[in-house]
Amino acid sequence: MIFFLLACERSVGEDTSGEPQGPADDPVWDDRYLPVYRISIDAEDWAEDLATLHEGDSCEVRNYRPASVEYENPQSGESERYDNVGIRYRGHSALEGDGRFGFKLSFDEYDEAGEFHGLHKVNLNGTEGDSSLIRERLAQWVMRSVGVPAPRVTHTRVYVNGEYQGIFPFTEEPDDQVYLDAHFADPGGSLFKVNGYCEGDGDFEWKGDEVDKYDGRYEAKAGTPEEAFTEELIPMIACASDTDEAMLACVDEHIDVAEFFTEIAVDMALPDVDGMAAVGQNFLLYHDPSTALFVAYPWDKDQSFRSSDAVSDSIWDLYPTWKEEGGPEFLRRLRALRADEYCATVLDVAEWTEPAVIGEELDRVEALLDGYIGDDPWFADGDWAYQVESVREAIAERHPMVVAEATACSPP
C-alpha cells in the first residue's frame, strides 16, 4: 500500500485560512473527523514502561519500543495496519506526574522505508499544559491563517493493547524533510530547531564563530550540513547581537523581518508565554533558499491563552512566572526599533484573534470533540467544559488589551 503527501506550497504571509489542512483526499489532515489509532505493544514492554514512567530525568529522551498500529481511515472506513512502528513517550511535566503523557510514533524507526501516508513521524500530545485539548490546535490555526508555516493539528482517539486511552491532539513532526516538503515552495534549505527547556534557550546571542559554542541551543535538522552553522546561522546571530545601529543595517540581509513579526504577533495576541518571543524556545529557524533569509515557525503551543501565567503581559515584554526576565533581547530590541511595523503587524494578526473570529473555530472544534469526551478516561464530569470555557474567557480578555497597546504603539 503506497501513500503520498502532497506538498502544500505557499508564500510566507499569505492568508491560507480558507484552505483545508491537507488535500481533500488526505484522511490524516481531514479535520472533520476523529480517526482511531489502535496501538499494539508487547505487554511486558508496556508494563515496564508504565512502571518506570516517572523515574529519571524527564529531559532524557525515552527509547522507542516496537509496536504495530491499526489506523481506521475516516474517509474510506477501512482499517490500515502498520507493523514495525517505533513508539515512545513524549512530554516533560506529564512524565513527572502532571498530566497524561503523550506518544511519538516513528514509522521509519525500524524500517527506513516505513511511512504513514507520506509521514515518517507523528505526535500524539497528552494533556500536559492543556487539559482543554484545544490550545495547541487553535494556536496553530491562527499561525497558519496569517501565513506562518506552522504545524497542522487535528485530534484522534487512541487505544493501547485494546484499552482506550482517550482523545489526543495529533500534530505534525515539525523538523524533518517531509515537513519542509509540505510547507515550503523551496524545501532545500537548512533547518535549526530550538528546543529550550532542557537544552537552553535560543537567545540569538553571539558566542563566537565556533560551532560547538552553540551546541544544545540550535540543533541542525532535516539533513542540514555543519557548514550551514558557519555560513548562515552564526552570521545571523552576529548581526542580531550587534549594536542597534549596526543590527538595523544588517538584519534584513539575514531574516525575513515581516515573517518574524507575524510569528511574534500571534504569540502576543494569544498569548503564548512559552514561545519564541516570551522565553526563546519551542521554535524552528528555516533558511529559505529562495530568499536567503531565515523564517521562524513554532512547535508546542499548549501554553497558549494563559495570561494568568504571565509576569508581564505586554506585547513588548511578555514572559511567564518561571522566567526572571523577558525573551531574547534581540527580539525585544527589534520590536522597539521598528515599532510602527511591528504594531501594524500586531493589529493585522489581532483580526484573527477577535472573539467572534477565533471563537467560531473554537466552537467548531468543541462541537467535534464534545460527542466523544464523555468516554475519555482522563476527564471527570464537567471538567473538560470548564477547561474549554477558560480558553474562551482568555480570548475575550486578551483581545482588547492587545489592540489598545498596539494602537498606542509606545515601546518602553
C-alpha angles and dihedrals in degrees: 000000000000126000133187131205109211114224114248102214114194141148121249109257093026115134106244099162094115094055124094115247089250141001113304091248094050108098094188093070099030096120096194091083144056103218122196127243115195110196121195119195132167107279093228092050090049093049092048092050092049091048093052098034096114098037125106130005114339088214091062111104110242120232121253120247124204115255143155125235127207110198121197104213106220094203100049097027088226129123123239122199125210121187131193093034119158117229130185139160121264135192135065114228090035089057088052090057103268107114141348111305122237134220138233116211117204113193093183098044095105100016116041089205092053117119143158114220088328094314126115099192135016134181130229104197120212126212092277106140093350122066089165089065086214108082096083094047095046095046093050090046089060091046093053092042091062094043105264107140092237127162121275116244130194132153134253142178118243135203125185116198089341096308117119112239097182138236120337132186105242114214139181121253098250102199112056135087092259088063093050091048090053099045109032132061088214106036097173098094133106123272131204125188123208108205101178119178097062101020105038134268126290092240099165089231117148111236100173136285097286114105094218090064087073098047113139096013100069116028119195111231140178094034095306109171122231092246088068087071093058098035101040118007103041094046089052091050091047089055092047091053096049127100118290093258095046093043092053090050095053107027096089089056091062112029138034095243094189090055093046090051090050092053091046093045091056091051090051095045096050091028114234111186092186102056142095100289098036101046108355098248145099097047140105132219118216120191103213111213092205092063103017086229134120120244124189130220132175140237130186105035098168092119093062123122093032111125088153089070094055125104088190118020096184120129085232098052114013114169138148137245092260093061127073093213143002128290130281113340091222092061092047092049093047092052092049096044093048096033099147092055092045095048092049089053092050090052091049091050091045089066087069093049096051106128092242093051103041089032090064091058091045090052090051094052092043091053090049094052098037095079091057104035095085091068095048109113093212100064130074119211111292096001096107093049088053091051093050091048090053089059091049091050092048090054093051092047098045102046101068091045092054094046092049093049094046092047091052089045096191110152116200 
